[in-house]
Amino acid sequence: MATIRSCTHAGSWYSRNASELSKQLDNWLGETKSIGENTRAIIVPHAGYSYSGRAASRGYINLDASKYKRIFILGPSHHVYMKTCGLTKLTHFETPIGNLEVDTEVIKKLDDTSIFTWTTKDVDEDEHSIELHLPYVAKMIQDKKIKIVPIMVGSLSKDTEEQYGKVLAPYFDDPENFFVISSDFCHWGKRFGYTHYNQSAGPIHKSIEELDRTGMSMIETGDPLQFSTYLKETKNTICGRNPIAVMLWTAKNSRNKHSIKSLHYEQSSQCMNMNDSSVSYGVLAIKQD
């Protein structure tokens, strides 16, 4: 029996009108080019489409749906505090341009490891970090029979991040799987409780960019411990830091070698004074060497 997660953020965070949404995604994807073959994972933002929809296209253009049977989507939990990664009991996730089927067999195998917990339908529908990727996934796969494996990532310790990475590594080694990692970058401003400012960088928005680009360079090293050290030292408010770390541990435990490349960076607005605020959007790709 099918159980469906409703697209609860449609109509507010992105268009509920199927033709309007599809055209918007087509336009953004048409503005960018793929970096080539062998992209196996992307790190992409999850804000409302008016803010980060165009930025996300810089990652999704690299998803060649003809190669894959399933797409793992790792997103942070914003509303529920968890010390684990959560799996859904639902069978389909709704989007205005077509529903996506959950790979319940893989979900069962992940549950058999005993390190995951279950999320409820309400928790699934309250969270936006996975939902904001679903229209892009639906657009890229079109009518292909590709299933999704949504994983809600909680506030993990370094040890548990590594543990999940080891569990996911065999799936990453499988050439039929693609990974989407959901994360925005710096949330800057008093309303976010974060106002780090290095005056030597110039205006505040330049200081934020310097901070984020340093973080992206830490991700490019592929070393989750370097990324962890960066977060500890800067306290940068990267909301998907745990999914990113899990992905870094996954790649580190892979049988294959990978390289990570920054593709795009932008901010929702340019902060000029301490009363301003912004959210940053970084896009990266993980390619198999």
C-alpha positions in Angstrom: 0.0 0.0 0.0 1.4 3.4 -1.0 2.0 6.0 1.6 2.8 9.5 0.3 4.8 12.4 1.8 3.0 15.5 0.6 5.0 18.4 -0.9 4.2 20.6 2.0 6.5 23.5 1.0 5.1 23.8 -2.5 3.3 27.0 -3.1 5.6 28.9 -0.7 9.2 27.8 -1.0 8.7 26.9 -4.7 5.9 26.9 -7.2 3.0 24.4 -6.9 2.1 24.9 -10.6 3.7 22.0 -12.5 4.3 23.8 -15.8 5.6 26.9 -14.2 8.0 24.9 -12.0 9.2 22.7 -14.8 9.9 25.8 -17.0 11.7 27.5 -14.2 14.0 24.5 -13.7 14.6 24.1 -17.4 15.6 27.8 -17.6 18.1 27.5 -14.8 19.6 24.2 -16.1 19.9 25.8 -19.5 22.1 28.5 -18.1 24.9 26.1 -17.0 27.0 23.3 -18.3 28.1 19.9 -16.8 31.7 19.5 -15.6 31.8 16.2 -17.5 31.4 12.5 -16.6 32.0 10.6 -13.4 30.2 13.0 -11.0 28.9 10.7 -8.2 27.7 13.2 -5.7 26.8 16.9 -5.4 26.5 19.3 -2.5 23.6 21.7 -3.2 21.5 24.2 -1.3 18.0 23.9 0.0 16.6 27.4 0.4 13.5 28.7 -1.3 13.9 28.6 -5.0 13.8 32.4 -5.3 17.0 32.4 -3.3 18.9 29.2 -4.2 17.1 27.6 -7.1 19.4 28.9 -9.7 22.5 28.0 -7.6 21.2 24.4 -7.3 21.1 24.0 -11.0 24.9 24.3 -11.1 25.0 21.0 -9.2 22.0 19.1 -10.8 23.3 19.7 -14.4 25.9 17.0 -13.5 23.3 14.3 -12.7 23.2 12.0 -15.7 20.1 10.0 -14.8 20.7 7.5 -17.6 23.5 6.0 -15.4 21.6 5.5 -12.1 19.0 3.3 -10.5 18.7 5.2 -7.2 19.6 8.5 -5.7 20.5 8.9 -2.0 19.4 12.3 -0.6 21.0 13.3 2.8 19.5 16.4 4.4 20.0 17.9 7.9 17.2 17.9 10.5 16.2 21.5 11.2 13.1 21.0 13.4 13.7 17.8 15.4 16.8 17.1 17.5 18.3 13.7 16.6 21.6 12.1 17.4 21.1 9.6 14.6 20.2 9.4 11.0 16.5 8.9 10.3 14.8 6.7 7.7 11.3 7.2 6.3 8.5 4.6 6.4 6.7 6.3 3.5 6.8 4.8 0.0 6.5 7.9 -2.2 7.5 11.5 -2.0 5.2 14.0 -3.9 6.4 16.8 -6.2 4.3 19.0 -8.4 6.0 17.5 -11.5 5.8 13.8 -10.5 6.0 11.6 -7.5 9.3 9.8 -6.5 9.4 6.2 -5.3 11.3 5.4 -2.2 13.6 2.3 -2.5 12.1 0.5 0.5 14.5 -2.5 0.0 17.5 -0.3 0.6 15.8 1.4 3.5 15.2 -2.0 5.0 18.9 -3.0 4.6 20.0 0.3 6.2 17.6 -0.3 9.1 19.1 -3.8 9.5 22.4 -2.2 10.5 20.6 -1.0 13.8 22.2 2.5 13.7 19.3 4.3 12.0 16.0 5.4 13.6 12.6 6.0 12.0 11.1 9.4 11.2 7.3 10.0 11.4 5.2 11.3 8.5 4.9 14.6 10.4 8.6 15.0 10.9 9.2 14.1 7.2 6.7 16.7 6.0 7.9 19.5 8.4 11.5 19.2 7.1 12.5 21.2 4.0 16.1 20.1 3.5 15.2 17.0 1.5 11.9 18.2 -0.1 13.6 21.2 -1.8 15.7 18.7 -3.9 12.8 16.6 -5.0 11.5 18.7 -7.9 15.1 18.9 -9.3 15.4 15.1 -9.0 12.1 14.6 -10.7 13.1 17.0 -13.5 16.4 15.2 -14.0 15.1 11.7 -14.1 11.9 12.4 -16.1 10.3 9.1 -16.8 13.2 6.9 -15.8 12.6 4.2 -13.1 14.9 5.7 -10.5 14.1 5.4 -6.8 15.2 7.6 -3.9 16.8 6.9 -0.5 16.0 9.9 1.7 18.1 10.1 4.9 17.5 12.7 7.5 20.8 13.5 9.3 20.8 14.6 12.9 23.4 16.2 15.1 26.1 13.6 14.9 29.4 13.2 16.7 32.6 12.7 14.7 32.5 9.0 15.6 28.9 8.5 14.4 29.6 10.5 11.2 32.4 8.0 10.5 30.1 5.1 11.4 27.5 6.2 8.9 30.1 6.8 6.3 31.3 3.3 6.6 27.8 1.9 6.2 27.1 4.1 3.1 30.5 3.5 1.4 29.5 0.2 -0.3 26.4 2.0 -1.7 28.7 4.8 -3.0 31.0 2.2 -4.6 27.9 0.9 -6.5 28.0 2.7 -9.9 24.2 2.6 -10.0 23.9 5.1 -7.1 24.2 8.9 -7.0 24.3 11.0 -3.8 22.8 14.4 -3.2 24.0 16.3 -0.1 21.7 19.1 1.1 23.3 22.1 2.7 23.3 25.9 2.7 26.5 27.6 3.9 26.9 30.6 6.3 23.8 31.9 7.9 25.0 35.4 8.9 23.3 38.0 11.1 21.9 38.7 14.5 18.8 36.7 13.8 21.1 33.6 13.2 23.2 34.4 16.3 26.3 34.5 14.1 28.1 37.8 13.2 31.7 36.8 12.6 33.5 39.6 10.8 37.1 39.8 9.6 37.5 43.4 8.8 40.7 42.8 6.9 38.6 41.0 4.2 36.7 44.2 3.4 32.9 44.6 3.6 31.0 42.1 5.7 29.8 40.1 2.7 33.5 39.7 1.5 34.4 38.4 5.0 31.5 35.9 4.8 32.6 34.8 1.3 36.2 34.3 2.6 34.9 32.2 5.5 32.7 30.1 3.2 35.3 29.6 0.5 37.8 28.4 3.1 35.2 25.9 4.3 34.6 24.8 0.7 38.4 24.3 0.3 38.4 22.2 3.4 35.7 20.0 1.8 37.7 19.8 -1.4 40.5 18.1 0.6 38.2 15.2 1.1 39.4 15.0 4.8 36.5 15.0 7.2 38.8 15.8 10.1 40.1 19.0 8.4 36.5 20.0 7.8 35.7 19.2 11.5 38.6 21.3 12.7 37.5 24.2 10.4 34.0 24.1 11.9 35.3 24.0 15.5 37.6 27.0 14.8 35.2 29.2 12.9 31.8 28.0 14.2 30.5 28.7 10.6 26.8 28.1 10.5 26.8 25.5 7.7 23.4 23.8 8.4 24.3 20.7 6.4 27.7 20.2 8.1 26.7 16.7 9.4 25.5 15.4 6.0 28.6 16.9 4.4 30.8 15.1 7.0 29.0 11.8 6.5 29.6 12.2 2.7 33.3 12.9 3.3 33.6 9.8 5.5 31.6 7.8 2.8 34.1 8.8 0.1 37.0 8.3 2.4 35.9 4.7 3.0 35.2 4.0 -0.6 37.3 1.5 -2.6 37.7 4.2 -5.3 39.5 7.5 -5.4 37.5 10.7 -5.7 38.2 14.4 -6.2 36.0 17.2 -5.0 35.5 20.5 -6.9 33.8 23.7 -6.0 31.4 24.8 -8.8 29.5 27.8 -7.6 29.1 30.3 -4.7 26.6 33.1 -4.1 24.8 34.9 -1.2 21.1 35.7 -0.8 22.1 39.3 -0.2 25.3 41.4 0.4 25.7 42.3 4.1 27.1 45.8 4.6 26.3 46.5 8.2 25.7 44.5 11.4 22.0 44.8 11.1 22.0 42.9 7.7 21.6 39.2 7.3 22.3 36.7 4.5 22.5 33.0 3.7 25.2 31.6 1.5 24.9 28.9 -1.1 27.9 26.8 -2.1 27.8 24.0 -4.8 30.4 21.2 -5.0 30.7 18.0 -7.0 32.4 14.8 -6.0 33.9 13.0 -9.1 35.3 9.5 -9.3 38.9 9.6 -10.5 
